[in-house]
C-alpha cells in the first residue's frame, strides 16, 4: 500500500477546511503578516463574539486614508486558521469576515474586486466612497449579504440590477445617490421584503420672499412689492402659500375660471365664497 507523506495529507486537509470556510486558504504566516499591516494602518479586526472565528473589520474609524491595497490584504485573512489556535490542540476554525465597514475611506471600484471574494459577508458599509455602478458588479457573488450601505456614493440604477440578485439582502441604504424612484421600484419588485432606505427628501427651494425674510428685509421683486401694497401675497413667487382656487390660479400665472369667481371678477369684486377673508 502506497503511503503519502504526512505533509501532503496535512496540506490537503487545510485545503478542505479553507474551501469549507467559503474562501481561499491563507497560510497562518501570511494571515498574521496581513493582519499586522492592517493594524498598523489603523484597521480594527475583532471577533464578533468571544472565541468566535467570525470577524468584524472596521476601516472607518481608524483608517480613513486606507485604499484598495489595504482592502486586498483581507483576502489573506479569509479562510486562515483562527489565531490563537485552540488550547486543546483541536483543528482551528477558519477565520471568516462577516462584517466590513469601509465608510469614508479612499477606496475605488478596484477594491470591490477583493470584497467580492469574501462570500461570508453579511454586512457591508461603503458609504461616502468613490465607488460606482461598475464596482458594484463585483459584489454579485455575496450571497450571504443581509445589509448594504451605499449612502453618499456614485451608484445609480445600473447598480440595482446587481443588487437585485442578492436574495438574502434585508436592508439597503441609498441616501444621496443617483438612484431614481423607478430604479427603487424595480428593486422592490425583485426583492419584496427588502427595506430600502433613501432618507428624507430635501426641502423645496426657498421663494424670493422667504429668502428676503431670512435676511430680515422685505422682498424687492416688483410683483411682490405690488402684492404687499394690495394687502395680499404674490402667489406666483410663493406657490406653496396658495390655498384657494384663485390663489392657485394666480400661482400658475392665470385667472381663476370658476364660474362664481369669473362672475365676481366681472363685477370688480372677489368671490368671498372661494376666497374667505383671512383671519
C-alpha positions as CSV (number, residue, x, y, z in Angstrom):
1,X,0.0,0.0,0.0
2,X,1.4,3.3,-1.1
3,X,1.8,5.9,1.8
4,X,1.5,9.6,1.3
5,X,3.9,11.9,3.2
6,X,2.3,13.5,6.3
7,X,3.0,17.0,4.8
8,X,0.9,16.2,1.8
9,X,-2.1,14.9,3.9
10,X,-1.9,18.0,6.1
11,X,-1.9,20.3,3.1
12,X,-4.9,18.5,1.7
13,X,-6.8,18.8,5.0
14,X,-6.0,22.5,5.2
15,X,-7.3,23.0,1.6
16,X,-10.6,21.2,2.6
17,X,-11.0,23.4,5.7
18,X,-10.3,26.6,3.8
19,X,-12.8,25.7,1.0
20,X,-15.5,24.9,3.5
21,X,-14.9,28.3,5.0
22,X,-16.0,29.9,1.8
23,X,-12.7,31.4,0.6
24,X,-9.1,30.8,-0.4
25,X,-6.8,29.2,2.2
26,X,-4.2,31.5,3.6
27,X,-1.1,30.3,5.4
28,X,-1.0,31.4,9.0
29,X,2.2,33.4,8.4
30,X,0.6,35.2,5.5
31,X,-2.6,35.9,7.5
32,X,-0.6,37.2,10.5
33,X,1.5,39.5,8.3
34,X,-1.6,40.9,6.6
35,X,-3.3,41.5,9.9
36,X,-0.2,43.3,11.2
37,X,-0.1,45.6,8.2
38,X,-3.8,46.3,8.6
39,X,-3.5,47.0,12.3
40,X,-0.6,49.4,11.5
41,X,-2.9,51.2,9.1
42,X,-5.4,51.7,11.8
43,X,-7.8,48.9,10.8
44,X,-9.8,47.3,13.6
45,X,-10.2,43.5,13.3
46,X,-12.2,41.8,16.1
47,X,-14.2,38.6,16.6
48,X,-17.9,39.2,16.5
49,X,-18.1,37.3,19.9
50,X,-15.5,36.0,22.3
51,X,-13.9,32.8,20.9
52,X,-15.6,33.2,17.5
53,X,-13.7,32.8,14.2
54,X,-16.1,35.2,12.6
55,X,-14.6,38.7,12.2
56,X,-15.8,42.2,12.0
57,X,-13.4,44.5,10.2
58,X,-13.7,48.3,10.5
59,X,-11.7,50.8,8.4
60,X,-14.0,53.7,9.0
61,X,-12.9,54.7,12.5
62,X,-9.1,54.5,12.4
63,X,-8.1,54.1,8.8
64,X,-9.9,56.8,6.7
65,X,-6.9,57.1,4.3
66,X,-6.8,53.4,3.6
67,X,-7.4,52.4,0.0
68,X,-7.5,49.5,-2.5
69,X,-4.2,48.0,-1.4
70,X,-5.3,47.6,2.2
71,X,-8.6,46.1,1.2
72,X,-6.7,43.4,-0.8
73,X,-4.9,42.3,2.3
74,X,-8.3,41.0,3.7
75,X,-8.0,38.0,1.3
76,X,-5.1,36.7,3.4
77,X,-7.3,36.6,6.5
78,X,-10.3,34.9,4.9
79,X,-10.1,31.2,5.5
80,X,-7.0,31.3,7.6
81,X,-6.9,29.3,10.8
82,X,-8.1,31.2,13.9
83,X,-5.4,32.8,15.9
84,X,-4.5,31.8,18.5
85,X,-5.3,28.1,17.9
86,X,-7.4,26.2,20.4
87,X,-5.5,25.3,23.6
88,X,-6.7,21.6,23.4
89,X,-4.9,21.1,20.1
90,X,-8.1,20.7,18.1
91,X,-8.2,21.9,14.5
92,X,-8.6,25.7,14.4
93,X,-11.7,27.0,12.8
94,X,-11.2,29.1,9.7
95,X,-11.5,32.8,10.0
96,X,-14.3,34.4,8.1
97,X,-15.1,38.1,7.6
98,X,-18.8,38.7,8.2
99,X,-18.9,42.5,8.7
100,X,-16.8,45.0,6.8
101,X,-17.0,48.8,7.2
102,X,-15.2,50.8,4.5
103,X,-17.1,54.0,5.0
104,X,-15.3,57.3,4.3
105,X,-12.2,55.6,3.0
106,X,-10.1,56.2,-0.2
107,X,-11.2,53.1,-1.9
108,X,-12.2,52.9,-5.6
109,X,-14.1,50.4,-7.7
110,X,-10.9,48.3,-7.8
111,X,-11.3,47.5,-4.1
112,X,-14.6,45.8,-4.6
113,X,-13.0,43.1,-6.7
114,X,-11.4,41.9,-3.4
115,X,-14.6,42.5,-1.4
116,X,-16.5,40.3,-3.9
117,X,-14.2,37.4,-2.9
118,X,-15.5,37.5,0.7
119,X,-18.6,35.3,0.3
120,X,-19.3,35.1,4.0
121,X,-20.0,38.8,4.3
122,X,-23.4,39.6,5.9
123,X,-22.9,43.4,6.5
124,X,-21.1,45.7,4.1
125,X,-20.7,49.5,4.5
126,X,-19.4,51.5,1.5
127,X,-20.9,54.9,2.5
128,X,-19.2,58.1,1.3
129,X,-16.7,56.5,-1.0
130,X,-16.0,56.9,-4.7
131,X,-17.5,53.6,-5.8
132,X,-19.8,53.5,-8.8
133,X,-22.1,51.1,-10.7
134,X,-19.1,49.4,-12.3
135,X,-17.6,48.4,-8.9
136,X,-20.9,47.1,-7.5
137,X,-20.9,44.5,-10.3
138,X,-18.1,42.7,-8.4
139,X,-20.5,42.1,-5.4
140,X,-22.8,39.8,-7.3
141,X,-21.4,36.7,-5.5
142,X,-22.1,37.9,-2.0
143,X,-25.0,35.5,-1.5
144,X,-25.0,35.8,2.3
145,X,-25.2,39.6,2.4
146,X,-28.0,41.0,4.5
147,X,-27.2,44.7,4.9
148,X,-25.6,47.1,2.3
149,X,-24.9,50.8,2.9
150,X,-24.3,52.8,-0.3
151,X,-25.1,56.3,1.2
152,X,-23.2,59.1,-0.5
153,X,-21.7,57.1,-3.3
154,X,-21.9,57.4,-7.1
155,X,-24.1,54.5,-7.7
156,X,-27.3,54.7,-9.8
157,X,-29.9,52.4,-11.2
158,X,-27.4,50.2,-13.0
159,X,-26.0,49.0,-9.7
160,X,-29.5,47.9,-8.6
161,X,-29.5,45.2,-11.3
162,X,-26.7,43.5,-9.5
163,X,-28.2,44.1,-6.0
164,X,-31.4,42.5,-7.1
165,X,-29.6,39.2,-7.3
166,X,-28.6,39.3,-3.6
167,X,-31.6,37.3,-2.4
168,X,-30.8,37.4,1.3
169,X,-30.4,41.2,1.4
170,X,-32.7,42.7,4.0
171,X,-31.7,46.3,4.2
172,X,-30.1,48.8,1.8
173,X,-29.2,52.5,2.4
174,X,-29.3,54.7,-0.7
175,X,-29.3,58.3,0.6
176,X,-27.6,60.9,-1.6
177,X,-27.1,58.6,-4.6
178,X,-28.1,58.8,-8.3
179,X,-30.7,56.0,-7.8
180,X,-34.2,57.0,-9.1
181,X,-37.7,56.3,-7.9
182,X,-38.2,54.0,-10.9
183,X,-35.0,52.1,-10.1
184,X,-36.1,51.6,-6.5
185,X,-39.5,50.4,-7.7
186,X,-37.9,47.7,-9.8
187,X,-35.6,46.7,-7.0
188,X,-38.5,46.4,-4.6
189,X,-40.4,44.2,-7.1
190,X,-37.3,41.9,-7.3
191,X,-36.8,41.8,-3.5
192,X,-40.3,42.4,-2.0
193,X,-39.0,42.1,1.6
194,X,-36.1,44.4,1.2
195,X,-36.2,47.6,3.3
196,X,-35.0,50.4,1.1
197,X,-33.8,53.5,3.0
198,X,-33.4,56.7,0.9
199,X,-33.6,59.3,3.6
200,X,-35.8,62.4,3.7
201,X,-36.3,64.3,0.5
202,X,-34.6,67.7,0.5
203,X,-36.8,70.7,1.3
204,X,-38.2,72.7,-1.6
205,X,-36.1,75.7,-2.6
206,X,-37.0,79.0,-0.7
207,X,-39.0,81.6,-2.6
208,X,-37.7,85.1,-3.1
209,X,-39.9,86.3,-0.2
210,X,-38.7,83.6,2.1
211,X,-35.1,84.4,1.3
212,X,-35.7,88.1,2.0
213,X,-37.4,87.3,5.3
214,X,-34.4,85.1,6.3
215,X,-32.2,88.2,5.6
216,X,-34.6,90.4,7.8
217,X,-35.7,92.5,4.9
218,X,-38.6,93.0,2.5
219,X,-38.7,91.3,-0.9
220,X,-38.0,93.8,-3.6
221,X,-39.4,91.9,-6.6
222,X,-41.8,94.3,-8.3
223,X,-44.6,91.7,-8.3
224,X,-44.1,91.0,-4.6
225,X,-44.0,94.7,-3.8
226,X,-47.3,95.3,-5.7
227,X,-48.9,92.3,-3.9
228,X,-47.9,93.6,-0.5
229,X,-49.3,97.1,-1.4
230,X,-52.6,95.4,-2.2
231,X,-52.6,93.6,1.1
232,X,-52.0,90.1,-0.4
233,X,-49.3,87.7,-1.4
234,X,-47.6,87.2,-4.8
235,X,-48.6,83.6,-5.2
236,X,-46.6,83.3,-8.4
237,X,-43.4,83.7,-6.3
238,X,-44.9,81.9,-3.4
239,X,-46.9,78.9,-4.8
240,X,-46.7,76.9,-1.6
241,X,-48.7,79.6,0.2
242,X,-51.6,79.3,-2.3
243,X,-54.7,77.6,-0.8
244,X,-57.8,78.8,-2.6
245,X,-58.7,78.2,-6.3
246,X,-57.9,81.9,-7.1
247,X,-54.6,81.8,-5.4
248,X,-53.6,78.6,-7.1
249,X,-54.6,80.1,-10.5
250,X,-52.5,83.2,-9.7
251,X,-49.6,80.9,-8.8
252,X,-49.9,79.3,-12.3
253,X,-50.0,82.8,-13.9
254,X,-53.6,82.8,-15.0
255,X,-57.0,83.9,-13.8
256,X,-59.4,81.6,-11.9
257,X,-62.0,80.1,-14.2
258,X,-64.5,79.0,-11.5
259,X,-67.9,80.5,-12.7
260,X,-68.5,82.2,-9.3
261,X,-65.0,83.8,-9.4
262,X,-65.5,84.8,-13.0
263,X,-68.8,86.5,-12.2
264,X,-67.3,88.3,-9.1
265,X,-64.3,89.5,-11.1
266,X,-66.7,90.9,-13.8
267,X,-68.3,93.0,-11.0
268,X,-65.0,94.2,-9.8
269,X,-65.2,92.0,-6.7
270,X,-63.6,88.9,-5.2
271,X,-65.6,85.7,-4.7
272,X,-65.7,85.5,-1.0
273,X,-67.1,82.0,-1.1
274,X,-63.9,80.8,-2.7
275,X,-61.7,83.4,-1.0
276,X,-63.0,83.9,2.5
277,X,-61.3,86.7,4.4
278,X,-58.1,85.5,6.1
279,X,-58.0,85.9,9.9
